[in-house]
Amino acid sequence: MEEYTFLRQLADSWGLLVLFLFFVGIVVWVFRPGSTASYRDTANIPFRHADAPAAANTDPAVKKEART
């Protein structure tokens, strides 16, 4: 049996199985019971300071770098 044929058959059978199991593992990891709070916190990052805008940078060195 040629090496290419062997590797092709290995990738077609076991490679598919490994990638499918990896996909199922990622889905289980994402939807595990303890992860909801972490994902909710991450999703709310843009809204943390919605009532007060970020302070303007008054450092002259930063303004000079922004112009160049």
N, C-alpha and C positions, 0 to 999 in steps of 0.2 A: 504494500500500500504506500502510495506516495505521501510525503509529509504534508503537502498542501491539502490533499483530500482528507487526511486525518484531521488536520486543524479546522478545515471547513465543516466537517461533520461535528466536531467537538463544539465549535461556535454555534452551529445551528441547534444543537440539542441542549447542552449544558449552559452555554452562554445565555440562551433565552431564559432558561430556568433561573439562573443567577440574577439576571436583570429584573425579572418579574418579582423575585423575592425581595430584591433591593427596593423596588417600587412599593410593594406592600409594606415593607418595613418603614419607609418614609411616611406613608399614609397613616400607619398606626402611630408613629411618633408624633405627627402633627395633631392628630385627633385624640391623643391620650387625655385622660381626665384632668390632670394637673396643669395642663398647658393653657387653659382658657385665660387665666388672669395675665399670664405673660404676653399673650398675643393681644389681648385687649389693651394692656398698657402700651405696647409698641404701636398699636393702631392709633392711639390718642396723642402721640407725640406732637403732631402739628397743632393741636388744639390746647396745649397746656397753658400758653400765655395769650389766649385770645382776648382777654380783657385789658391787657396792657402790652403795647408794642415793645419790641426790643429797643434798648437804649441806643441812641445815636452815638457813633464813635467820634469822639472829639480829639483824638490824638492826631497832631499835625503830620507825624511821620507816616501814618496809615493813609491819610488823604493824599500825601505826596506820591506814595507808591501807587495809588489808584489812578492818578493822572498820567503816570508814565507808562 
